[in-house]
Each structure stands twice: as C-alpha cells, then as structure tokens.
C-alpha cells in the first residue's frame, strides 16, 4: 500500500526563512510617523495591508484601523475583518462611500448594451479619495498603508521621487543609499497635507508571504480559495471584487468559478460582465 504524497508545505517552508529587515526600526518609524502625523492604518484585507497592520498594531496597539467598504467586497472579507478585529482587539472603523461600486458601475450605462451612457462621478474619487479624506478628518493627516513599490510602476515612481525630495533628518547623516532607503524610504507627502508611510514599501511579494508565515498571521481566506481555483500568483487579489480593471486577465472567470451565485447577481445588474468569462 502506498501513501499519497501530501506535497510541499509552502507555508511551513516560508516560515523557516530568515529576514534581513530591521523590524524594530520599522516599528520605530511607525511610532515616529504617527507621533508626527496622528492618523490611522488603512486596511483592505489583503496580504500587504495585513503586514502593515500587524507592524503598526505592534507599535501602537490602539491605532485607528480604517476599512473602506466599496460594497463589492468578497463575502469572506467581512467575516475575516470581524474575526481579525476581535482576535487582535482592533480599534476598527468601517467607512462606506456616498455611492457603492455596483451603483456607480450600473449608473454609467456602459455595462449594458441597451442602456444609454451617462456621466457619473469618478469611481476613484467616490470610493477612495472622498472616504480617505473623511478618515483623515476623523483621525488626523497620517496614514499607514500596505502599498508596495513592486505592485506598479506608478507606485515605485512615487516612492522614489518622495525619497529623493525628503531631506535626511538623522542625528548622524545617512552614509549610504541603502541606509537612506531604510531610514527615510516609504514616506509620501501629498499635496493635501496628508502623509502616508508604507512599512513594507520595498518588500517583495515573497517577503510579504514569508513574514505572514513566520508571524503566523491569518491571511484572508479569499487567497486560499483563489489558489484552489487555479488562479496564478498575479491574480491573487483581495480587494473589490469588481471595479472595471483587469477584466481581460481572468479576474471575472475566477469570480464566476468561485462565487457562481454572486456572479449571477452581478451579471443581472451588469449584463456585459458575461463577455469576460
């Protein structure tokens, strides 16, 4: 009798890896940032913001944590958020936009061949800019977020330009580019006076998963479900289920396979959704 090969336990292997990151310094930077710019942690439920949240929660346990609810989050996300808030005793605040993502997409008309196109508010403004402004008014101009430079060229450029402009304020000036990145990188000052810091801004995807494994953090169950469905690494996205982006990269196919009833409900409102599966 033969025993089935259980395969590699990738999570366990990741937990064995060491890190070269100076985590105490990162937590100190979080404390310094929030001391200088009182604010909140932006948490999406994804892996990157989970790392940022864990580091910030270690540094400042009562820091406000803000979840921006688009109205089109995966069903598992809401349960995950509630469970994490209870387990970690988070100072959680859920913020909803003036109009949900589905409402905005449906009202535009472009998702239904029989409906006229209409001018609607910009989704980014309604779902992100306006709720973020409300969160800053409530909690202060500072923000801790999980945005990483490796995710997109625009984000990498924003971090690079911000680092170039930010003067060294260390008692002993940084002696190398690596030291300067460690001490001052990841900070972005915006024109509206708010200031964001990404504790994992220059981490790789593998470093993020390694940290989660080593710290035994509970990642969103949506990741495991997408993996079981066969979604590749780049498609493992835990955010708004549908926002009009990445439609031709299989995102809607995974939605239909993993959440068929929900897909049918969305397709009833957005008929052209079926064109992407």
Buried (B, 14 or more C-beta within 10 A) or exposed (E): EEEEEEEEEEEEEBBEEEEEBEEEEBBEBBBEBBEEBBBBBBBBBBBBBBBBBBBBBBBBEEBBBBBBBBBBBBEBBBEBBEEBBEEBEBBBBEBBBEBBBBBBBBBBBBBBEEBEEEEBBEBEEBBBBBBBEBBBEEBBBBBBBBBBBBEEEEBBEBBEEBBEEBEEEEEEEBEEEEBBBBBBBBBBBBEEEBBBBBBBBBBEBEBBBBBBBBBEBEBBBBBEBBBEBEBEEEBBBBBBBBBBEBBEBBBBBBBBBBBEEBBEEBBEEBBEBEEBB
